[in-house]
Amino acid sequence: MPVAFLNRVRGGASRAFDADVLAWEATVIAAGGSVSLARRVVVDQFVFSEKASGAWMLTDDYWALWAENAPQALVSLKQKRTATPVNTPAFTADRHYTFDGATSYLNTGFIPGSHGINYTGTSQRIAAYERTNLSASGAVAGTRIGTSSSISIIPRNGTAFSGSTNNSAGSVSFTLSVVDSRGLKALSRAGGGTTALGYDRGVRLTDATGLTVGSSAPAVALSIGCINSNGTPISLRAASVGFVAIGGPLSDAQELAQYSAVQAWATSVGANV
């Protein structure tokens, strides 16, 4: 069988490349980018791991900004939407997109209220991987129409990790056991409950309880590098971002599995922290 359709797995066995990976690659090429065989293998292993843990089914989309080229970074892995850079954020191959904290960001084109499948007004999750340790109030990613229809993530502001899952009173905070914004952080809320869950590198932090929350998904697109507040960029962050995911909540075991899969991807391309 041609090598283009095979991928090595443990024990030297081989299997066909995942159809979702090949469809993503075709979209990247149509957008003017390319995907090397080595990178296809890395992405295929990530998707294989996500599907094995069940996280793929529960996640609506992924952006791997530590790509080989800008078009590859801008095409989302699952829904294959092409993000639009605004005010020239800086792309570094195999590392990240860097935002200036003043005007630059990415418009992903992913509208939770329209494109969310697992993401709903009552259940939502966002995850992000920041590559430089930064303490600031700006958001790595987010979208909102008022605080009660919102999703955002701030990997570190002081000693806390914070964000919003339709919190009517604004953001919720989680005390970081290691005061560092780097690595995979995730924030979720399930089933209309009044508790938000925060995870740092796959480890669950102390829950935020007793929240007052809304029940609608934002009708404006998710931005990376800021929060899209009903069409206006706010809370811009001077961050270097390697990865973002959005969808429905994961179990503790799936959070740890996704962290392991994301970290393996980052390590394979030299973007791990």
Secondary structure in CASP SS format (residue, H / E / C, confidence):
PFRMAT SS
TARGET T0000
AUTHOR 0000-0000-0000
METHOD secondary structure of the structure
MODEL  1
M C 1.00
P C 1.00
V H 1.00
A H 1.00
F H 1.00
L E 1.00
N E 1.00
R E 1.00
V C 1.00
R H 1.00
G H 1.00
G H 1.00
A C 1.00
S E 1.00
R E 1.00
A E 1.00
F C 1.00
D C 1.00
A H 1.00
D H 1.00
V H 1.00
L H 1.00
A H 1.00
W H 1.00
E H 1.00
A H 1.00
T H 1.00
V H 1.00
I H 1.00
A H 1.00
A C 1.00
G C 1.00
G C 1.00
S C 1.00
V C 1.00
S C 1.00
L H 1.00
A H 1.00
R H 1.00
R H 1.00
V H 1.00
V H 1.00
V H 1.00
D H 1.00
Q H 1.00
F H 1.00
V H 1.00
F H 1.00
S H 1.00
E H 1.00
K H 1.00
A H 1.00
S H 1.00
G C 1.00
A H 1.00
W H 1.00
M H 1.00
L H 1.00
T E 1.00
D E 1.00
D E 1.00
Y E 1.00
W E 1.00
A E 1.00
L C 1.00
W C 1.00
A C 1.00
E C 1.00
N C 1.00
A H 1.00
P H 1.00
Q H 1.00
A H 1.00
L H 1.00
V E 1.00
S C 1.00
L C 1.00
K C 1.00
Q C 1.00
K C 1.00
R C 1.00
T E 1.00
A C 1.00
T E 1.00
P E 1.00
V E 1.00
N C 1.00
T C 1.00
P C 1.00
A E 1.00
F E 1.00
T E 1.00
A C 1.00
D C 1.00
R C 1.00
H E 1.00
Y E 1.00
T E 1.00
F C 1.00
D C 1.00
G C 1.00
A C 1.00
T C 1.00
S C 1.00
Y E 1.00
L E 1.00
N E 1.00
T C 1.00
G C 1.00
F C 1.00
I C 1.00
P H 1.00
G H 1.00
S H 1.00
H H 1.00
G C 1.00
I C 1.00
N C 1.00
Y C 1.00
T C 1.00
G C 1.00
T C 1.00
S C 1.00
Q E 1.00
R E 1.00
I E 1.00
A E 1.00
A E 1.00
Y E 1.00
E E 1.00
R C 1.00
T C 1.00
N C 1.00
L C 1.00
S C 1.00
A C 1.00
S C 1.00
G C 1.00
A C 1.00
V C 1.00
A E 1.00
G E 1.00
T E 1.00
R E 1.00
I C 1.00
G C 1.00
T C 1.00
S C 1.00
S C 1.00
S E 1.00
I E 1.00
S E 1.00
I E 1.00
I E 1.00
P E 1.00
R E 1.00
N E 1.00
G C 1.00
T C 1.00
A E 1.00
F E 1.00
S E 1.00
G E 1.00
S E 1.00
T E 1.00
N C 1.00
N E 1.00
S C 1.00
A C 1.00
G C 1.00
S C 1.00
V E 1.00
S E 1.00
F E 1.00
T E 1.00
L C 1.00
S C 1.00
V C 1.00
V C 1.00
D C 1.00
S C 1.00
R C 1.00
G E 1.00
L E 1.00
K E 1.00
A E 1.00
L E 1.00
S E 1.00
R E 1.00
A C 1.00
G C 1.00
G C 1.00
G C 1.00
T C 1.00
T C 1.00
A E 1.00
L E 1.00
G E 1.00
Y E 1.00
D E 1.00
R C 1.00
G C 1.00
V E 1.00
R E 1.00
L C 1.00
T C 1.00
D C 1.00
A E 1.00
T C 1.00
G C 1.00
L C 1.00
T C 1.00
V E 1.00
G C 1.00
S C 1.00
S C 1.00
A C 1.00
P C 1.00
A C 1.00
V C 1.00
A C 1.00
L C 1.00
S E 1.00
I E 1.00
G C 1.00
C C 1.00
I E 1.00
N E 1.00
S E 1.00
N C 1.00
G C 1.00
T E 1.00
P E 1.00
I E 1.00
S C 1.00
L C 1.00
R C 1.00
A C 1.00
A C 1.00
S E 1.00
V E 1.00
G E 1.00
F E 1.00
V E 1.00
A E 1.00
I E 1.00
G E 1.00
G C 1.00
P C 1.00
L C 1.00
S C 1.00
D H 1.00
A H 1.00
Q H 1.00
E H 1.00
L H 1.00
A H 1.00
Q H 1.00
Y H 1.00
S H 1.00
A H 1.00
V H 1.00
Q H 1.00
A H 1.00
W H 1.00
A H 1.00
T H 1.00
S H 1.00
V H 1.00
G C 1.00
A C 1.00
N C 1.00
V C 1.00
END
